[in-house]
Amino acid sequence: MRCLVLYDIPDDRVRAKIADACLDYGLERVQWSAFIGELNQTLQRELALKLRQLVGRKAANILLLPLNEGIWQQRREIKQGDSGT
């Protein structure tokens, strides 16, 4: 199942660690603070725990959103020029 990870984290070091963790789980960056990729439910739970550990007591807002195939098929994408990511 696809999983979308979105985050808003003010601390640069924590934000970089979160991005690295997403990459370690094979997710692809789609925006500066957004990753998507295939993760089963077990890996989604594991990643959520990992992200919680990395954040510690720092301020953070992280959303892991599972996307079933029906939802994914309804997506609308607009790509134009170089987005910088």
QUISUL-V632797 format. One record per residue. RES is the residue in three letters. PHI is phi in whole degrees, 0 to 359 (NA if undefined). Layout:
RES:PHI / RES:PHI
This chain:
MET:NA / ARG:289 / CYS:227 / LEU:257 / VAL:244 / LEU:239 / TYR:210 / ASP:227 / ILE:226 / PRO:291 / ASP:282 / ASP:301 / ARG:294 / VAL:295 / ARG:300 / ALA:294 / LYS:295 / ILE:295 / ALA:299 / ASP:298 / ALA:297 / CYS:300 / LEU:296 / ASP:300 / TYR:272 / GLY:83 / LEU:281 / GLU:253 / ARG:288 / VAL:246 / GLN:211 / TRP:302 / SER:237 / ALA:213 / PHE:230 / ILE:216 / GLY:176 / GLU:274 / LEU:216 / ASN:288 / GLN:299 / THR:296 / LEU:292 / GLN:296 / ARG:296 / GLU:299 / LEU:296 / ALA:300 / LEU:296 / LYS:299 / LEU:296 / ARG:299 / GLN:295 / LEU:294 / VAL:289 / GLY:61 / ARG:260 / LYS:286 / ALA:291 / ALA:194 / ASN:226 / ILE:235 / LEU:235 / LEU:254 / LEU:239 / PRO:291 / LEU:237 / ASN:285 / GLU:299 / GLY:297 / ILE:296 / TRP:300 / GLN:293 / GLN:273 / ARG:296 / ARG:235 / GLU:239 / ILE:235 / LYS:240 / GLN:210 / GLY:66 / ASP:268 / SER:273 / GLY:84 / THR:240
